[in-house]
């Protein structure tokens, strides 16, 4: 993962979350926020952007601490920042809708198997598409698995401290996967891509030919452009300087050009 230079304690973006999250979540052991390991660690890519997302969207939500802890764990595992942003946006928007329709007020009321069964089976939020449901479940399952593995590697006392801030892993993930229709959604997406590909296949040869023609034209233009610059630099021409390209002919077949392209090199 690409990293940026080490921030000083005064400029560390992670510290901007102080006062908006539980302090022990921000400094959780074996995560990016762990003061024992992050002091000499390069700041992961786009921490500032992720922190900004948290401040704009998550602060005050029941799952704020849970997703901030998830971010810290994912960064410590060298997960790319775009993937982390995807986790945040998908889980946050899903929780917003689910908590509203289920009348939940806190994460202690979140019963993962019961509530996700209602959601993935279409009994609630029937306006959500199959793809939305499958994507939320995919992100939730992966996020809760990351957190579960992280938690089990902590001493028992710390496990008890952090367990309330870990997204609970379901008792029956296979049943939820079945309900989510992930396979059907994936198959449908593959078929849609195949249909789109099949639609252009009859024209593929022509498209490839045109692409080669245009690419070669750009190569010739680039060559002529640099030749014109060289002529000016050598004092053989003055600016503004016009140069031409004759196209459409074929010297081998003794066919004259059918197109004259005129360009002007400016000094402004």
Secondary structure, DSSP 4 states (H G I P E B T S, - for coil): --BPPPPPTTT-GGGGGBTTB-HHHHT-TTSTT-HHHHTTSPPBTTHHHHHHHIIIIITTSTTHHHHHHHHHHHHHTT--HHHHHHHHHHHHHHHHHHHHHHT--SGGG--HHHHHHHHHTTSS-TTS-HHHHHHHHHHHHHHHHHHHHHHHTS-HHHHHHHGGGSPPPPS-HHHHHHHHTHHHHHHHHHHHHHHHHHHHHTTHHHHHHHHHHHHHHHHHHHHHHHHHHHHHHTTSS-SSEEEEEEES-BTTTTBPP-EEEEEEE---
